[in-house]
């Protein structure tokens, strides 16, 4: 009997979150989505809490640590900013919105969400600071870019990610050339 893989459970959980929200993420629905039994689930995870911890760790690694580290490794600061914009646009925004909603009711999810937000702001601030200027101003613009991303996700604007790309580009253009868009 096939037991699937941890990744299959993660993918199914992400799909449930995106399609139905955090309340839909239950053991029975997850196993139904994967097409396997709860016994298969428990061969991979000792408990629901262990699954949730592994899911959140995977999300943090795949959607924040890896892409933001890659941007930080770019020697050219402009290229790093463009990578950050591209990565932000490629996020599964409905899932991100569902995770943020889940974080309001679950302290474990809230802790991971806070880490994700901090890493994203810090990475963006570092890229901006490499472009020059005041570090405090770089932090303000990094926070503003996070506001743009979260706002886009909360609006459920899956339809046209080019609006997000446009808005993030305007944030960075204003950082580079204050007053240009007045």
PyMOL commands that set and color helices and strands:
alter all, ss='L'
color gray80, all
select helices_A, chain A and resi 6-20+22-24+27-34+38-44+48-72+77-90+93-103+107-131+135-154+161-176
alter helices_A, ss='H'
color red, helices_A
deselect
rebuild
show_as cartoon
